[in-house]
């Protein structure tokens, strides 16, 4: 299904960022992969039936359409129950492709850091941006002046929110976003795709490897800039031009990973500038970053997804006599990285949830050690994930931890939900470290003793202390790591073994 990987790789290598026209885009399949699919279509049909049973406000009852049903369904965590029935393809062929194009584990940030041989700085970043802006018909001085002006404005925002970073670094963060939101997004996307492949063993020609070392500084600062921007939990829309064989990959029940930086527009309506493209993605975002305050085009209200963002396809509708496709997807976290935390809280999808900042803090802690959070709102949804092939891959790994609240208003037994979760996951064979983050430590310990039949449950921490929570989800890393400048030595970038499938 889709083009051969060697053909895609050839396209990526043949693309010349300096000579390509601003409007030129590589094909969509250069930047996306299929991770898994549902073979049991009865499960998917059951989920589609469920959407019609959802309750809506009376004000909307006269306006229900297929689109409003699907968009509303994206808000429901019920979609994520599909993960339990996903199948990751196995066999020699998929293992070989996995080493090249099928990049499951997110090792992107360490890969970028390892590629930077010279010390990073604002002046060095300007040199690299200038190099890529030099092409026929471009006023390089004007383009760079615009970038530097935008960088100065963005730096003030970064410094206000993060006073511990330097002026030089703040301007670098702003310049990287300005470069991406200018005319060079394809340069960044191609670089991200090639970095992902090289990190997984693909042999790349020396001239392209040298080019990537230049591009890596842009990728480095762009990733770092986004790590300081809060998550957007809500709807976004993305418009693309897809070929027929690419559209076929967006089949309901498929898990898709975008391995490049991916732009979208906040809200349920597509941007006027892109609405004539033949594929419109309606997405519920979990980790997209809103960059309106830093963009060259703030009117687009852009939300940017980092490489390796993964989505489950729920619905694929075709309209306008087959010329337009509307694809509904929900972003999901699968723990396909080195460090991951399953976080269970009944308010976790509430935009005003008070603990969201702790997740974002861990993401910005240190770029060479990614922490991904797997958010779940109930015991049932958490256990469904742990039973899935993705949860099974994490069983008893010391790089996977679990955080839970104790009281959950969305469960029948509200008072001891966290204790019941820990008992159930222990019964599933998960001995991973757990933390109960609660407002009443004494009662929480009492509920744990009752559920686990133990006076001192192993590998379970109960706390009301925010600093202990942050240390737990940071895996005990140094609090100053986020602010250390990168140097030629990148030995701190962790190398890790890809865990085997336990499907």
ZAGU-643478 format. One record per residue (C-alpha): residue in one letter; y, x, z. Coordinates in steps of 0.05 Angstrom, whole numbers, plus 5000, padded with zeros to 4 digits. Layout:
<nodes>
aYXZ/...
</nodes>
This chain:
<nodes>
x500050005000/x506750304978/x508150974945/x504051604957/x506952055011/x507352654965/x511852254918/x516452044976/x516752755001/x518553004931/x524352514928/x526952754995/x526753484974/x529853354906/x535952994936/x542053464936/x547153224988/x552753624956/x551853354886/x549752634900/x554852084890/x557251714952/x553751074931/x546951414916/x541451214964/x534251454968/x529050914967/x527750545031/x520650785038/x523251495048/x525551265116/x520450775142/x513150775162/x507850255181/x505150415250/x500249845260/x498549135237/x495248505262/x488648375229/x487447715266/x492347255230/x490446675277/x494447025331/x500547045288/x499846315267/x499346135341/x505946485355/x509346135297/x506945465325/x509845655393/x516845735365/x517144985349/x515744825421/x521745205447/x527144805482/x534244815454/x540944575480/x542443865458/x548744115423/x544444485373/x539143955363/x542243685299/x542644375267/x535544635274/x533244995211/x527845495196/x533046035206/x535445795274/x528245725297/x526546435276/x532946735304/x531846385371/x524646615372/x526947345367/x530147255435/x523447065465/x519147605496/x513147205470/x513547605405/x511648235444/x504947925464/x502948075392/x502448815410/x495948675447/x492648495381/x495549055338/x490749535304/x492650255292/x488950485230/x484151055242/x479951525199/x480952195167/x486051955116/x490751655168/x490052275212/x492252715153/x498052265136/x499952225209/x501152975209/x506052885152/x509652235142/x506551785195/x510452045254/x508251635313/x510652055371/x518052135378/x519152885381/x525652855343/x530653105394/x526753735413/x525653875339/x533153855326/x534654315385/x529354815363/x532654865294/x539555055319/x539755815319/x547155935333/x551055675392/x553954995379/x561454875380/x566754425350/x569054965302/x561955085278/x560854335268/x567254295227/x564654855182/x558254485168/x561753815156/x566554165108/x560554465071/x557653775058/x564253455040/x565153954982/x563153574920/x566353374854/x572152894861/x572952974936/x579353194969/x576053625023/x582453745062/x583953005065/x576852825085/x576753345141/x583653135166/x581052425173/x574852665209/x578953095257/x583852535271/x578052065286/x574752595329/x580952675372/x581251925385/x573851875401/x574152475447/x578952105493/x573851545500/x568052025514/x572152405565/x574251775601/x567051545609/x564052245619/x569152695654/x564053255663/x563553415589/x568453915558/x574053765509/x570454165456/x564053775464/x567653105466/x571053255399/x564353475371/x561152815391/x566852435357/x566552855294/x559052745286/x559951985287/x565952035240/x561952435191/x556251935192/x560751325185/x564551655128/x561351775060/x555652215084/x550751755119/x545351905067/x545952655082/x544552515156/x538852025141/x535352505094/x536153065145/x533052645200/x527152455156/x525753175137/x526353405210/x521252885230/x516353125178/x517353865192/x516153735267/x509353455249/x506954035206/x509453885136/x510854535098/x517954535072/x520855025022/x524955585052/x531455385018/x530954675046/x529054955115/x535455365114/x539454745094/x536354355151/x538654895200/x545654735177/x544653985181/x541454035249/x548054135284/x550553475257/x544153125279/x544553465347/x551553205362/x550252525332/x544052425377/x548052675437/x553952225422/x549451615418/x546151795484/x552851675518/x553750985488/x550650385524/x544949995492/x546349355454/x541448815475/x542448255426/x542648065352/x544448525294/x543948445219/x542248985167/x542548915091/x538549365045/x536149414973/x528549434973/x523449494917/x517748984913/x512549464941/x517249614999/x518348875013/x510848785017/x510649255077/x514848765117/x509048295130/x508947865193/x505048225247/x506548925220/x509749455265/x515049845227/x518550485248/x525050715217/x525251465222/x532451555203/x539151345233/x539650615214/x546150225210/x546849485225/x552448985241/x553048655309/x551447905307/x547347425265/x551747445203/x551147985150/x557248405133/x560948165070/x560548855038/x552948855039/x550748135036/x548948164961/x543148644974/x536348334966/x533648445037/x537148195100/x534148405167/x535547955227/x533948385287/x533948315363/x536149015386/x534049365450/x536650075440/x541650035383/x548450345401/x554949985384/x559650505353/x565650065333/x570250465379/x568351125344/x567450905272/x571751015210/x570550285194/x571249905261/x571649245224/x564149305208/x562549275283/x556749745271/x550549825315/x546650465301/x539250555314/x536551245329/x530751545289/x523951275309/x526450575327/x520550105320/x520349355304/x515148805301/x515948365239/x515747635259/x517747255196/x519147405123/x522646855084/x524346855010/x530146464981/x534646424920/x528746354872/x525446974900/x531547434895/x533247464969/x528747635028/x530547485101/x526247885149/x526247735224/x524348305271/x524648465345/x525549175368/x519949405414/x518650035455/x511450295452/x511750935492/x510351355430/x513951965459/x512752475513/x516052125572/x516051375581/x517250865636/x514750145638/x520249755675/x518749055698/x524348595724/x525647855713/x532947995695/x531648585650/x533948245585/x540247975618/x546148355586/x549248405656/x542948675689/x545449175741/x540049695730/x541149795655/x545750385671/x539850765702/x536050725636/x542050975598/x543051545647/x535951795637/x536851755561/x543052205566/x540052675617/x537353215571/x536553165496/x530353595493/x526453125539/x526552415513/x525151845562/x523551175530/x523650535571/x518949965558/x522449345585/x518348745608/x520648125647/x514147895680/x507348105706/x503947765647/x508148105594/x507248785628/x499648705632/x499348475559/x502749135539/x498049545582/x492049215549/x494849375480/x492650005443/x499450295458/x498750175533/x491750455533/x494451105503/x498651185566/x493251055617/x493351575673/x498052055637/x502952395685/x508452295633/x508151535641/x510851175702/x511950445723/x517950135758/x517849425783/x522048965826/x518448565880/x521347875874/x521347515806/x524046815798/x520346705732/x513446725765/x509946205807/x509046665866/x516046955867/x516047365931/x510447865916/x510647935840/x511248685842/x505348775889/x501048325845/x502948725784/x500849385817/x494249085840/x492848825770/x494449475735/x490149855784/x484449375765/x485749555692/x484550285710/x491850515711/x492851015768/x499751225743/x505451325792/x509150675809/x515750525843/x517849865874/x525449835872/x527449295920/x532849045967/x527948956025/x523549576036/x519949306097/x517648656064/x515749016000/x511149486038/x508148896074/x506548536008/x503549175979/x498949276039/x496648556032/x495248585957/x492349285954/x488449236020/x491149906041/x495850146096/x498450716052/x497650555977/x496851185935/x501851355880/x506550795900/x513650915924/x517950365954/x525450475958/x532250155960/x535550825943/x538750865874/x538451625874/x530951615886/x530251115829/x534051565782/x530052175802/x523651775790/x525451545719/x528252235704/x521452545721/x524952995771/x529253355720/x535553735738/x541653275743/x545953795706/x541553825645/x545753335605/x551853795608/x548754465591/x551054755524/x545654925475/x544655655459/x540456065411/x534756035461/x531555355459/x525355515500/x526954925545/x525054445490/x518354185511/x512354225465/x506953725480/x500153525455/x499652875416/x495352405458/x489152125423/x488551395406/x484551015458/x484050395414/
</nodes>
